[in-house]
Amino acid sequence: MPINVVEDQKYFGPQLDEICNTRLKRDSDGWLAFSSLQTHVICDRTFRYHTHPQYLPYPSTHVSIRGSKEETYSIIDITRLSKGGEARVLEEIEASRVLFEAYEGAVFIHQGLTFLVEEISHDTRTAKVIRTDVNWTTKPRDFTNYDAVRTYRIREMQGTPHRAFYGKIDVKTVIFGYFKMRQGKILDAVDLESPPFERDTTGFWFDVPKENLKLMKQKGMNPAEAIHAACHAILNRFDLGHHLRTECKIPQREYQSKPSQRKRPARLVFFDPPGTGASLSAKAFDYVSGLVHEAFETVESCECKSGCTYCIQSTTCKESNIVSSKLGARVVLRGLLNLPLEESAIPLDETGITNTIVDAEPVRIVPGVEVEPCDA
């Protein structure tokens, strides 16, 4: 169905005419053709717009219903090169998959066939593989840090001196090895020295008050459990929370017996998936005070004993909500909202914890940022 630039302004807004005039150009037949891939129509002198031929016959295939497309990597089969043949592209996969499926030494499975990853380049976004028959698979040994590095916005929250922050998030993934697996059993552990894969995105965060972190450690509570549970509690109050990400705590790291060298700041971080160009975190940040208050009220009123998908658990948690504590979430949320805590009501746990959480240091603020009033 064509679009009328005059009549359809009530549906698409007053900028419809300006977009056409600035992004289209007239061709030799008097029609207007594309000057930008952001516009998928052509225009004639009657102000009627139609789908451009380059997007036919199925224009909908050029629009991602999940938002902006994620960056992809090409998986290239170089098996035949040693015999004078040519390389071929097996498939393209998302960057979020390639990190954990196509690292050097990994067994990559394509249409039921196994390939060994020889080399991966993040600069050219390619992974070179060789056809091989093996009776084992691989599982990466990795960690990912999500660090707030620059503050673009600061927002007040109702009834508390603590504030919410929005800005740039650095994402760094390190694959430091992999396991050779067969039927769920580890055959071998292989170490890798590979450079970290770094990218950035946008998101918002809260810093856990230092007095609350100190209290949790004094009581023998696991701060990682508390922060993880509080993160999911907040995301559960946002209708599009399943499209955002948070730092899900890994059981093998948080419950290991030996001291951890990888310390994480006492910070609740929420961000858009890297590489998608999405900006849902900015929308959530506009209502951040209400989200935290709703999360607190939900956790406090939920009748479950140790947490459920209504309060502190997420059906999309990639670590299966194992590192989680409802009591800890209450301590964190009460701290953010500056609400009193009955310390005597918190039991002392003397089993001991692995210390992986430290005080969060302030994040650099770009010049000119002013504190925004809360949404409530």
C-alpha positions as CSV (number, residue, x, y, z in Angstrom):
1,M,0.0,0.0,0.0
2,P,1.5,3.4,-1.0
3,I,2.0,6.2,1.5
4,N,0.6,9.7,0.9
5,V,3.1,12.3,2.3
6,V,0.3,14.7,3.1
7,E,-2.5,12.5,4.3
8,D,-0.3,10.1,6.3
9,Q,1.4,12.7,8.4
10,K,-1.1,12.0,11.1
11,Y,0.3,8.5,11.3
12,F,4.0,9.1,10.8
13,G,4.4,12.7,12.2
14,P,5.2,16.1,10.7
15,Q,8.8,15.1,9.7
16,L,7.5,12.8,7.0
17,D,7.8,15.4,4.3
18,E,11.2,16.6,5.4
19,I,12.6,13.1,5.5
20,C,11.5,12.5,1.9
21,N,12.9,15.9,0.7
22,T,16.2,15.4,2.4
23,R,16.8,11.7,1.7
24,L,15.4,11.3,-1.8
25,K,16.5,12.5,-5.2
26,R,14.7,12.8,-8.6
27,D,15.8,10.5,-11.4
28,S,15.6,11.0,-15.2
29,D,12.0,9.8,-15.4
30,G,10.7,12.3,-12.8
31,W,10.5,9.9,-10.0
32,L,12.4,10.2,-6.7
33,A,14.8,7.4,-5.8
34,F,16.8,6.5,-2.8
35,S,19.6,8.7,-1.4
36,S,19.7,6.8,1.9
37,L,19.2,3.2,2.9
38,Q,17.2,4.5,5.9
39,T,14.2,5.2,3.6
40,H,12.6,2.3,1.9
41,V,10.3,4.1,-0.5
42,I,10.3,6.1,-3.8
43,C,8.2,9.2,-4.5
44,D,6.4,10.6,-7.5
45,R,4.9,14.1,-8.1
46,T,1.6,13.1,-6.5
47,F,3.3,12.6,-3.1
48,R,2.6,8.9,-3.2
49,Y,5.3,6.5,-1.9
50,H,6.0,2.9,-2.9
51,T,8.5,0.2,-1.9
52,H,11.8,0.6,-3.7
53,P,12.4,-2.2,-6.3
54,Q,15.6,-3.3,-4.5
55,Y,13.6,-4.4,-1.5
56,L,11.1,-6.4,-3.5
57,P,9.5,-8.9,-3.5
58,Y,9.6,-9.3,0.3
59,P,10.3,-5.9,1.9
60,S,9.7,-7.3,5.4
61,T,12.9,-9.5,5.2
62,H,15.0,-6.3,5.3
63,V,13.5,-5.3,8.7
64,S,14.6,-7.0,11.9
65,I,11.7,-7.5,14.3
66,R,14.2,-7.7,17.1
67,G,15.6,-4.3,16.4
68,S,19.0,-3.4,14.9
69,K,20.9,-6.4,13.6
70,E,23.8,-7.7,15.6
71,E,27.3,-7.8,14.0
72,T,28.1,-11.1,12.4
73,Y,31.2,-13.2,11.7
74,S,31.9,-15.3,8.7
75,I,32.9,-18.9,9.3
76,I,35.3,-19.9,6.5
77,D,36.2,-23.4,5.6
78,I,39.8,-23.5,4.5
79,T,40.1,-27.3,4.3
80,R,40.6,-27.4,0.5
81,L,43.3,-24.7,0.4
82,S,46.1,-27.2,1.1
83,K,45.1,-29.2,-2.0
84,G,44.8,-26.2,-4.3
85,G,41.1,-25.7,-3.8
86,E,39.2,-22.7,-2.7
87,A,37.9,-21.5,0.7
88,R,34.2,-21.2,1.2
89,V,31.9,-19.5,3.6
90,L,30.0,-22.0,5.7
91,E,27.7,-19.6,7.5
92,E,27.5,-16.3,9.3
93,I,26.9,-16.2,13.1
94,E,26.3,-13.4,15.6
95,A,29.2,-11.9,17.5
96,S,27.5,-13.1,20.8
97,R,27.8,-16.7,19.5
98,V,31.2,-16.6,17.9
99,L,32.9,-15.7,21.2
100,F,31.8,-19.0,22.7
101,E,31.6,-21.3,19.6
102,A,34.5,-20.3,17.4
103,Y,37.5,-19.5,19.6
104,E,40.8,-21.0,18.6
105,G,40.9,-24.8,19.2
106,A,37.1,-25.0,19.4
107,V,35.1,-27.8,17.7
108,F,32.6,-25.9,15.5
109,I,29.5,-27.9,14.3
110,H,27.9,-27.0,11.0
111,Q,25.0,-29.1,9.7
112,G,26.1,-32.1,11.8
113,L,29.7,-31.9,10.6
114,T,32.6,-31.1,12.9
115,F,35.2,-28.4,12.1
116,L,38.3,-27.4,14.1
117,V,38.8,-23.6,14.5
118,E,42.3,-22.7,13.3
119,E,42.2,-18.9,13.6
120,I,39.8,-16.1,14.5
121,S,40.2,-12.4,13.6
122,H,38.1,-9.8,15.4
123,D,39.4,-7.2,13.0
124,T,38.0,-8.9,9.8
125,R,35.2,-10.7,11.7
126,T,36.2,-14.1,10.3
127,A,36.9,-17.5,11.7
128,K,38.9,-20.0,9.7
129,V,38.0,-23.7,10.2
130,I,39.2,-27.1,8.9
131,R,37.0,-30.1,8.5
132,T,37.9,-32.9,11.0
133,D,36.3,-35.9,12.6
134,V,36.4,-36.0,16.4
135,N,34.3,-37.7,19.0
136,W,34.4,-34.9,21.5
137,T,33.2,-31.3,21.8
138,T,34.6,-28.2,23.4
139,K,33.4,-25.9,26.1
140,P,35.0,-22.5,26.7
141,R,36.6,-21.4,29.9
142,D,36.0,-17.7,29.9
143,F,34.9,-14.6,31.8
144,T,33.3,-11.3,30.8
145,N,33.6,-8.0,32.6
146,Y,31.0,-5.3,32.2
147,D,32.4,-2.0,33.4
148,A,30.9,1.4,33.6
149,V,33.5,3.8,32.3
150,R,31.9,7.1,31.5
151,T,28.8,8.8,32.9
152,Y,26.5,10.7,30.5
153,R,23.5,11.2,32.7
154,I,22.7,11.3,36.4
155,R,19.2,10.9,37.8
156,E,17.7,11.3,41.3
157,M,15.6,8.6,42.9
158,Q,12.6,9.4,45.1
159,G,13.2,9.4,48.8
160,T,16.9,8.6,48.7
161,P,20.2,10.5,48.3
162,H,21.6,7.7,46.2
163,R,21.4,8.2,42.4
164,A,21.3,6.3,39.2
165,F,23.8,6.7,36.4
166,Y,23.7,6.2,32.7
167,G,26.6,6.1,30.2
168,K,29.2,4.0,28.4
169,I,29.7,0.3,29.4
170,D,32.9,-1.5,28.3
171,V,32.4,-5.2,27.7
172,K,35.5,-7.4,27.7
173,T,35.4,-11.1,27.2
174,V,38.5,-13.3,27.7
175,I,38.6,-16.9,26.6
176,F,41.5,-18.3,28.7
177,G,41.0,-22.0,27.7
178,Y,38.5,-24.7,27.0
179,F,37.4,-28.2,28.1
180,K,37.3,-31.2,25.8
181,M,34.0,-32.8,26.6
182,R,32.4,-36.2,25.8
183,Q,28.9,-37.0,27.0
184,G,29.1,-34.4,29.7
185,K,32.5,-35.5,31.1
186,I,35.7,-33.5,30.9
187,L,38.4,-35.3,29.0
188,D,41.1,-32.5,29.1
189,A,41.5,-28.9,30.1
190,V,43.4,-26.7,27.6
191,D,44.9,-23.3,28.3
192,L,44.8,-20.5,25.8
193,E,46.5,-17.1,25.6
194,S,44.2,-15.1,23.4
195,P,43.7,-11.3,23.4
196,P,40.4,-10.1,25.0
197,F,37.5,-9.2,22.8
198,E,36.4,-5.7,23.7
199,R,33.4,-3.8,22.6
200,D,31.2,-1.1,24.2
201,T,27.5,-0.4,24.7
202,T,25.3,1.9,26.8
203,G,23.5,1.2,30.0
204,F,22.7,2.4,33.5
205,W,23.9,1.4,37.0
206,F,23.6,1.9,40.7
207,D,26.4,1.6,43.3
208,V,25.6,-0.4,46.4
209,P,26.1,1.9,49.4
210,K,29.3,1.0,51.2
211,E,27.6,0.6,54.6
212,N,25.3,-2.1,53.1
213,L,28.2,-3.9,51.5
214,K,30.0,-3.8,54.9
215,L,27.0,-5.2,56.7
216,M,26.6,-8.1,54.3
217,K,30.2,-9.1,54.8
218,Q,29.9,-8.8,58.6
219,K,26.8,-11.1,58.5
220,G,28.5,-13.6,56.2
221,M,26.2,-12.9,53.4
222,N,27.4,-13.3,49.8
223,P,27.3,-9.9,48.1
224,A,27.4,-11.4,44.6
225,E,24.2,-13.3,45.4
226,A,22.5,-10.1,46.7
227,I,23.6,-8.0,43.7
228,H,22.6,-10.7,41.1
229,A,19.1,-11.1,42.7
230,A,18.5,-7.4,43.0
231,C,19.4,-6.9,39.3
232,H,16.8,-9.5,38.2
233,A,14.3,-8.0,40.6
234,I,14.6,-4.6,38.8
235,L,14.6,-6.1,35.3
236,N,11.4,-8.0,36.2
237,R,9.6,-4.7,36.7
238,F,10.5,-3.4,33.2
239,D,8.2,-4.7,30.5
240,L,11.0,-5.0,28.0
241,G,13.6,-6.2,30.6
242,H,14.2,-9.4,28.7
243,H,15.8,-7.4,26.0
244,L,18.3,-5.9,28.4
245,R,21.3,-7.6,29.9
246,T,23.0,-7.7,33.3
247,E,26.1,-9.3,34.8
248,C,24.9,-12.8,35.7
249,K,27.1,-14.2,38.4
250,I,28.8,-17.5,37.6
251,P,28.6,-20.2,40.3
252,Q,32.1,-21.6,39.6
253,R,33.6,-18.2,40.4
254,E,31.5,-17.2,43.3
255,Y,31.6,-20.5,45.2
256,Q,35.2,-21.6,44.5
257,S,37.2,-22.5,47.6
258,K,40.4,-20.7,46.8
259,P,40.6,-16.8,46.9
260,S,39.5,-15.1,43.8
261,Q,41.8,-12.7,42.0
262,R,39.0,-11.3,39.9
263,K,37.3,-8.6,42.0
264,R,34.1,-7.0,40.8
265,P,32.7,-3.6,42.0
266,A,29.5,-3.6,44.2
267,R,27.4,-2.3,41.3
268,L,24.2,-3.2,39.6
269,V,24.7,-2.9,35.9
270,F,22.1,-3.0,33.1
271,F,22.9,-2.6,29.4
272,D,21.9,-3.0,25.8
273,P,23.3,-6.1,24.1
274,P,26.6,-5.0,22.5
275,G,26.6,-4.7,18.7
276,T,22.8,-4.3,18.3
277,G,22.6,-0.5,18.4
278,A,19.6,-0.8,20.7
279,S,18.8,2.0,23.2
280,L,16.2,0.4,25.5
281,S,18.4,1.1,28.5
282,A,17.9,4.8,28.0
283,K,14.2,4.3,28.0
284,A,14.3,2.3,31.2
285,F,16.6,5.0,32.8
286,D,13.8,7.6,32.3
287,Y,11.7,5.6,34.8
288,V,14.5,4.2,36.9
289,S,13.2,5.5,40.3
290,G,9.8,3.8,39.8
291,L,11.5,0.6,38.7
292,V,13.6,0.4,41.9
293,H,10.6,1.2,44.1
294,E,8.5,-1.4,42.3
295,A,11.2,-4.0,42.6
296,F,11.6,-3.3,46.4
297,E,7.8,-3.6,47.0
298,T,7.6,-6.8,44.9
299,V,10.5,-8.5,46.8
300,E,9.1,-7.4,50.2
301,S,5.6,-8.6,49.5
302,C,6.3,-11.8,47.6
303,E,5.4,-14.8,49.7
304,C,8.0,-17.2,48.3
305,K,10.7,-18.3,50.6
306,S,13.9,-18.1,48.6
307,G,13.0,-16.4,45.4
308,C,10.8,-17.0,42.3
309,T,10.4,-15.7,38.8
310,Y,8.0,-13.0,40.0
311,C,10.5,-11.4,42.4
312,I,14.2,-12.1,42.0
313,Q,14.7,-14.8,39.4
314,S,14.8,-14.5,35.6
315,T,13.7,-17.1,33.1
316,T,16.5,-15.8,30.8
317,C,19.4,-15.9,33.4
318,K,22.2,-17.7,31.6
319,E,23.5,-19.0,35.0
320,S,20.2,-20.4,36.0
321,N,19.7,-18.1,39.0
322,I,22.0,-20.2,41.1
323,V,23.9,-17.3,42.6
324,S,20.9,-15.6,44.2
325,S,19.6,-14.5,47.6
326,K,16.2,-13.0,48.3
327,L,17.4,-11.7,51.7
328,G,20.5,-10.2,50.0
329,A,18.3,-8.5,47.4
330,R,16.2,-6.9,50.2
331,V,19.4,-5.6,51.8
332,V,20.6,-4.1,48.5
333,L,17.3,-2.6,47.5
334,R,16.8,-1.1,51.0
335,G,20.2,0.4,50.7
336,L,19.5,2.0,47.3
337,L,16.3,3.5,48.7
338,N,17.9,4.6,52.0
339,L,15.4,2.5,54.0
340,P,16.2,1.3,57.5
341,L,17.5,-2.3,58.1
342,E,16.9,-4.4,61.2
343,E,20.4,-5.8,61.5
344,S,19.4,-8.1,64.4
345,A,16.9,-9.8,62.0
346,I,19.7,-10.8,59.6
347,P,21.1,-14.1,60.7
348,L,24.9,-14.6,61.0
349,D,26.3,-17.1,58.5
350,E,29.6,-18.5,59.6
351,T,30.2,-20.9,56.7
352,G,32.5,-18.4,55.0
353,I,32.3,-16.9,51.5
354,T,34.6,-16.2,48.6
355,N,35.3,-12.5,48.6
356,T,34.7,-11.4,45.0
357,I,33.0,-8.0,45.5
358,V,34.7,-4.7,46.5
359,D,33.5,-1.2,47.0
360,A,32.5,0.5,43.7
361,E,34.6,3.5,42.7
362,P,33.0,6.6,41.1
363,V,32.8,6.6,37.3
364,R,34.2,9.6,35.4
365,I,31.5,12.1,34.5
366,V,31.6,13.9,31.1
367,P,31.6,17.8,31.5
368,G,28.3,19.5,31.6
369,V,26.2,16.7,33.1
370,E,23.4,18.0,35.4
371,V,21.4,15.9,37.8
372,E,17.9,15.1,36.5
373,P,14.9,15.1,38.8
374,C,13.4,11.7,39.5
375,D,10.4,10.4,37.4
376,A,8.1,9.9,40.4
